[in-house]
Each structure stands twice: as structure tokens, then as C-alpha cells.
């Protein structure tokens, strides 16, 4: 089976969820094989091919990456891109800007399953706090990861570095 062989289900799994209309600009495809968290993930174009391993904190070997790390890297990059997009529109100085993401995995209340939460730590050292806050708020509305997670998981936005 290749990532291209995996198609969307004909019947929605969660028909009660509303989907925002989207004009598709790009589609990423990936396939996970093996034992899930202890297996392999690769994209159909071969640009990403990683061994997966559960972290030591979850009883795994920690000898590979894990889905939370991949999500954190993607969210950080995507949010930083959104921040730079809105910053260019506002003609803001984004010199040395950076975004770090932390993705937390935990058990849901009641023990019925697992969930995620995220923290984005943002550095905008060339901007005053008010300008930084305004840009971060706009980026949070533009970022596809923020739009996908909104209302589904807690995302804490923290501006850690700004001009005095």
C-alpha cells in the first residue's frame, strides 16, 4: 500500500462535525506502517521517511521520532509562516522572529482516550509588546494548524521575547 492508495472514506466518520469550505491548494500524503507509534511513516514523494518510536515517558524506547514531535514541528513552522505573512502585510520588522511549539499528550478526563494540547512560544524581538500581540492574534486566525485545532484542543500562545 502506498500513501496514494489510501483514500477518504465514503461515509464520514464524524458526520456531525461541520467542515469549513476549502479550496485545496496542496495535499500532503503520508503512510504509517508497522506498530503505529513503533513503526515507520513516509510521504508519497519520499521526502520524509522516519522511524517512529514511543517516547521513554510512555514506556517506549525513544529511539525514533513520534507523532507529537512531528505535529510540534509542523505547527511551529506553519505558525511562523503565518506570522511572517501577516507581518509583511503590516510592514512589521520580523528580524530574528521564531516560533517554538510544545505538544502535550495526555489522558482525557474519565480515562476514555487521549488528547493533545499545545503551546506556541513566540519571539518577536524587533517589535513592542502591543504590536507583537496584534500580529500573533492575526497569525492565529490565518494559520491552518490554528484553524484546524481551534475548538478541538487548547492552544496557549506565549510571546516570550519582544522589544522593550
C-alpha positions as CSV (number, residue, x, y, z in Angstrom):
1,X,0.0,0.0,0.0
2,X,1.3,3.4,-0.9
3,X,0.2,6.8,0.6
4,X,-1.7,7.4,-2.7
5,X,-3.7,4.2,-2.3
6,X,-5.3,5.5,0.9
7,X,-8.5,7.3,0.0
8,X,-11.0,9.2,2.0
9,X,-13.8,7.1,3.5
10,X,-17.1,7.2,1.6
11,X,-19.0,7.8,4.8
12,X,-17.8,10.5,7.1
13,X,-16.7,9.1,10.5
14,X,-18.0,12.2,12.3
15,X,-20.9,13.5,10.2
16,X,-22.0,15.9,13.0
17,X,-18.8,18.0,12.6
18,X,-19.1,20.9,10.2
19,X,-16.3,21.4,7.7
20,X,-15.3,24.8,6.5
21,X,-15.3,25.1,2.8
22,X,-11.8,24.9,1.5
23,X,-10.3,25.3,-1.9
24,X,-7.5,22.8,-1.9
25,X,-4.1,24.4,-2.8
26,X,-1.9,21.4,-1.8
27,X,-2.4,17.9,-0.5
28,X,0.3,16.1,1.6
29,X,0.2,12.3,1.7
30,X,1.8,10.0,4.2
31,X,1.5,6.4,5.2
32,X,2.2,4.9,8.6
33,X,3.1,1.2,8.8
34,X,4.3,-1.2,11.5
35,X,3.0,-0.9,15.0
36,X,1.7,2.6,14.9
37,X,3.8,4.6,17.3
38,X,6.6,2.0,16.9
39,X,6.7,1.8,13.1
40,X,7.5,3.9,10.1
41,X,6.0,7.0,8.5
42,X,6.8,8.2,5.0
43,X,5.4,10.6,2.4
44,X,4.4,9.5,-1.0
45,X,7.3,11.6,-2.5
46,X,9.9,10.1,-0.2
47,X,11.0,13.4,1.2
48,X,10.0,12.3,4.7
49,X,10.8,8.7,5.8
50,X,11.1,8.3,9.6
51,X,11.3,5.6,12.1
52,X,8.7,6.0,14.8
53,X,9.2,5.0,18.5
54,X,7.1,5.7,21.6
55,X,8.9,8.1,23.9
56,X,10.5,6.8,27.1
57,X,7.9,8.6,29.1
58,X,5.2,6.3,27.6
59,X,7.3,3.2,28.1
60,X,8.9,3.2,24.6
61,X,12.5,3.1,23.5
62,X,12.6,6.7,22.4
63,X,14.8,5.6,19.5
64,X,12.8,7.4,16.9
65,X,10.5,10.4,16.5
66,X,6.9,10.3,17.5
67,X,3.6,11.9,16.2
68,X,3.7,14.7,18.8
69,X,7.2,15.8,17.7
70,X,6.1,15.8,14.1
71,X,3.0,17.8,14.9
72,X,5.0,20.3,17.0
73,X,7.5,20.8,14.2
74,X,4.7,21.3,11.6
75,X,2.7,23.7,13.9
76,X,5.8,25.8,14.7
77,X,6.7,26.1,11.0
78,X,3.2,26.8,9.9
79,X,2.5,29.4,12.6
80,X,5.8,31.1,11.9
81,X,4.9,31.2,8.2
82,X,1.5,32.8,9.1
83,X,3.2,35.3,11.4
84,X,5.6,36.3,8.6
85,X,2.7,36.6,6.2
86,X,0.7,39.0,8.4
87,X,3.9,40.8,9.4
88,X,4.7,41.5,5.8
89,X,1.2,42.9,5.2
90,X,1.6,45.1,8.3
91,X,5.2,46.1,7.3
92,X,6.4,44.8,10.7
93,X,10.1,44.2,11.4
94,X,10.3,40.4,11.9
95,X,14.1,40.3,12.2
96,X,15.1,37.2,14.3
97,X,11.5,36.1,14.8
98,X,11.0,32.5,15.8
99,X,8.2,30.1,17.0
100,X,8.7,27.1,19.2
101,X,5.9,24.6,19.8
102,X,5.3,22.2,22.6
103,X,2.6,19.5,22.0
104,X,1.4,17.7,25.2
105,X,-0.2,14.2,25.1
106,X,-2.3,13.2,28.0
107,X,-5.3,11.1,29.1
108,X,-8.7,12.7,28.7
109,X,-10.9,13.1,31.8
110,X,-12.6,9.9,32.5
111,X,-9.8,7.9,31.0
112,X,-11.8,7.2,27.8
113,X,-8.9,8.1,25.5
114,X,-6.1,10.5,24.9
115,X,-5.9,14.1,23.8
116,X,-3.5,16.9,22.9
117,X,-2.8,20.4,23.9
118,X,-0.2,22.8,22.5
119,X,1.9,25.8,23.5
120,X,3.4,28.2,21.0
121,X,6.3,30.2,22.3
122,X,6.9,33.2,20.0
123,X,9.9,35.5,19.7
124,X,9.4,38.9,18.0
125,X,12.5,40.8,19.4
126,X,12.2,43.8,17.0
127,X,8.5,44.6,18.0
128,X,7.0,46.2,21.0
129,X,4.6,44.0,23.0
130,X,1.3,45.6,21.7
131,X,2.4,45.1,18.0
132,X,3.6,41.6,18.8
133,X,0.3,40.7,20.4
134,X,-1.7,42.1,17.4
135,X,0.4,40.2,14.9
136,X,0.2,36.9,16.9
137,X,-3.6,37.3,17.1
138,X,-3.8,37.8,13.3
139,X,-1.5,34.9,12.6
140,X,-3.6,32.6,14.8
141,X,-6.6,33.4,12.6
142,X,-4.6,32.7,9.4
143,X,-2.5,29.6,10.3
144,X,-4.1,26.4,9.0
145,X,-2.9,24.4,12.1
146,X,-4.6,27.0,14.4
147,X,-7.7,26.8,12.3
148,X,-7.7,23.0,12.5
149,X,-7.2,22.9,16.2
150,X,-9.5,25.7,17.2
151,X,-12.3,24.4,19.4
152,X,-10.6,21.0,19.5
153,X,-7.6,21.4,21.7
154,X,-6.2,24.0,24.0
155,X,-3.5,26.2,22.3
156,X,-1.6,28.6,24.6
157,X,0.1,31.5,22.7
158,X,3.0,33.0,24.6
159,X,5.1,35.9,23.4
160,X,8.4,35.3,25.2
161,X,10.6,37.9,23.5
162,X,9.8,41.4,22.4
163,X,11.4,44.8,22.3
164,X,11.2,46.9,25.4
